[in-house]
Amino acid sequence: MDLLYGARRLWKLRFANCRLVELEQQVLGYEREGDVPGALIPALYFDYLHSGVGSPLLPVFEHNALDILSLACLTAIVPHAFRDPANAPLKHGAEMTGIGRWLRAAGEMEQARALFKRAIDAGLPDDLLFQTLWDIAALERKLGCHDAALAVWNDLAISKNPFRVRALEELAKHYEHRAKNHAIALELTRRALALADSADLRKRAQRLTRRASN
């Protein structure tokens, strides 16, 4: 079993690079010395096929042995994080978000929501924070917790972030279709239009203008 896939899912949001040698340094605290770069291994192998001289392959065997050893060390961390996410000793919000996304993809909506909220409490960089808030709102809606989803959309709607317009649009949809308050829905739509013009928002504004005047 190649645990590198699970390791990347766990740490890809925390580290810019999730190559095995990078995870060795960042997670295991180990740095290779004199290691043959993986990109050179095919050339070394083809040289061996042509020359029949095997000694240049010795560093390749060492490289592969170190790969296996590092993956074995990661088995103390990665499987536990996926097996019992609620109790895994995760310290960084980005790690919690990575596991939360895996849980969401697996259909474990409530566990994903709980981990996303833990991630926010642990601290996230702004770009990941806003994305995670948006993901929480989507999960709240799927789980039927509309008031909780509204609270998150309101938070996203009042600050400058990549999801501000979409949050305003979701709020407008709520007030148009669920709360039946066309005046508030129109105001929210106009706020969204002031930030980003689109045909859909203009169409919604025209419809709400007619309904609000009736």
C-alpha positions in Angstrom: 0.0 0.0 0.0 1.4 3.4 -1.0 0.7 5.7 1.8 1.9 8.7 -0.1 -1.6 9.3 -1.5 -3.1 9.5 2.0 -0.2 11.6 3.2 -0.8 14.1 0.4 -4.4 14.3 1.2 -3.6 15.0 4.8 -0.9 17.6 4.3 -1.4 19.1 0.8 -3.1 22.1 2.3 -0.4 22.7 4.9 2.7 22.3 2.8 3.3 23.7 -0.6 5.1 20.6 -1.7 4.1 17.0 -0.6 6.9 15.1 -2.3 8.1 12.3 0.0 11.4 13.9 0.6 9.6 17.1 1.7 7.4 15.2 4.1 10.4 13.5 5.5 11.8 16.9 6.4 8.6 18.6 7.5 6.8 15.7 9.3 9.5 13.2 10.2 12.4 15.7 10.8 14.8 13.8 8.6 16.8 15.1 5.7 18.5 12.9 3.2 22.2 13.4 2.4 23.7 12.5 -1.0 20.5 11.0 -2.2 20.2 10.3 -5.9 17.3 12.5 -7.4 14.3 10.4 -8.4 14.3 12.1 -11.8 17.7 10.6 -12.6 16.8 7.0 -11.8 15.3 6.1 -15.2 18.5 7.3 -16.9 20.7 5.3 -14.5 18.6 2.2 -15.2 18.8 2.6 -19.0 22.6 3.1 -18.7 22.8 -0.1 -16.8 20.8 -1.9 -19.6 23.2 -0.7 -22.2 26.5 -1.2 -20.2 25.7 -4.1 -18.0 27.5 -2.3 -15.1 25.4 -2.5 -12.0 27.4 -0.4 -9.5 25.8 3.0 -10.5 22.5 1.5 -9.4 23.6 1.1 -5.8 22.4 4.7 -4.9 19.1 3.8 -6.5 18.6 0.8 -4.2 19.4 3.1 -1.3 17.0 5.7 -2.5 14.2 3.1 -2.8 15.0 1.7 0.6 14.7 5.2 2.2 11.4 5.6 0.4 10.0 2.4 2.0 11.4 3.4 5.4 9.8 6.8 5.3 6.5 5.4 4.2 6.7 2.9 7.1 7.3 5.8 9.5 4.3 7.6 8.1 2.1 4.6 9.0 2.3 5.8 12.6 0.5 9.0 11.5 -1.6 8.7 8.3 -3.8 5.7 8.9 -4.7 6.8 12.4 -5.8 10.2 11.1 -8.1 8.6 8.6 -9.3 5.8 10.9 -10.4 8.0 13.7 -10.5 11.7 12.6 -12.4 13.0 15.6 -9.7 11.8 18.0 -6.6 12.0 15.7 -3.8 14.2 17.2 -4.1 16.8 14.5 -2.6 20.2 15.5 -2.8 22.3 12.3 -6.1 23.6 10.8 -4.9 22.7 7.3 -4.6 19.1 8.3 -8.1 19.0 9.7 -9.4 20.6 6.6 -7.7 18.0 4.4 -9.3 15.2 6.4 -12.6 17.0 6.4 -12.6 17.1 2.6 -11.9 13.4 2.4 -14.8 12.8 4.8 -17.1 15.0 2.8 -16.2 13.1 -0.4 -16.9 9.8 1.5 -20.4 11.1 2.4 -19.6 11.6 6.1 -21.1 15.1 6.2 -21.5 15.6 9.9 -17.9 14.4 10.6 -16.6 16.7 7.8 -18.5 19.6 9.3 -17.1 19.0 12.8 -13.5 18.9 11.4 -14.0 22.0 9.3 -15.1 23.8 12.5 -12.1 22.5 14.4 -9.9 23.7 11.6 -11.2 27.2 11.9 -10.7 27.2 15.7 -7.2 26.0 15.2 -6.4 28.7 12.7 -6.2 28.9 8.9 -4.6 31.3 6.4 -7.2 33.6 4.9 -7.6 31.9 1.6 -8.2 28.5 3.2 -10.3 30.1 5.9 -12.8 31.6 3.5 -13.0 28.4 1.4 -13.6 26.3 4.6 -16.3 28.7 5.8 -18.0 28.3 2.4 -17.7 24.5 2.7 -19.3 24.6 6.2 -22.2 26.6 4.9 -22.8 24.1 2.1 -22.7 21.3 4.6 -25.1 23.0 6.9 -27.6 23.4 4.1 -27.2 19.8 3.0 -27.8 18.7 6.6 -30.9 20.9 6.9 -29.4 23.4 9.3 -30.5 26.5 7.4 -30.0 29.0 10.2 -26.4 27.8 10.6 -25.8 28.2 6.9 -27.3 31.7 7.0 -25.0 32.7 9.8 -21.9 31.7 7.8 -23.2 33.3 4.6 -23.8 36.5 6.6 -20.2 36.4 7.8 -18.9 35.9 4.3 -21.1 38.7 3.0 -19.8 41.4 5.2 -16.1 41.1 4.6 -13.9 41.3 1.5 -13.2 37.7 0.3 -13.5 35.5 -2.8 -16.9 34.2 -1.7 -18.6 37.5 -0.8 -20.7 37.7 -4.0 -21.7 34.1 -3.8 -22.7 34.5 -0.2 -24.9 37.5 -1.0 -26.5 35.5 -3.8 -27.3 32.6 -1.4 -28.8 35.0 1.1 -30.9 36.6 -1.7 -32.1 33.1 -2.7 -33.1 32.4 1.0 -35.0 35.6 1.4 -36.7 35.2 -2.0 -37.7 31.6 -1.8 -37.8 30.7 1.9 -38.4 33.8 3.9 -40.5 35.4 1.1 -39.1 38.8 1.8 -38.5 40.2 -1.7 -37.4 43.6 -0.5 -34.4 42.2 1.5 -33.7 39.7 -1.4 -33.6 42.7 -3.8 -31.2 44.7 -1.5 -28.9 41.7 -1.2 -28.9 41.2 -5.0 -28.1 44.8 -5.6 -25.2 44.6 -3.2 -23.9 41.6 -5.1 -24.3 43.4 -8.4 -22.3 46.3 -7.1 -19.4 44.0 -6.5 -19.7 41.8 -9.6 -22.0 42.3 -12.6 -23.6 39.2 -14.1 -26.5 38.3 -16.3 -28.0 36.0 -13.6 -27.8 38.7 -10.9 -29.4 41.3 -13.2 -32.2 38.9 -14.1 -32.7 38.2 -10.4 -32.8 41.9 -9.6 -35.4 42.5 -12.3 -37.6 39.7 -11.1 -37.3 40.9 -7.5 -38.0 44.5 -8.4 -41.3 43.4 -10.0 -42.3 41.3 -7.0 -41.2 43.9 -4.4 -43.5 46.5 -6.1 -46.6 44.3 -6.0 
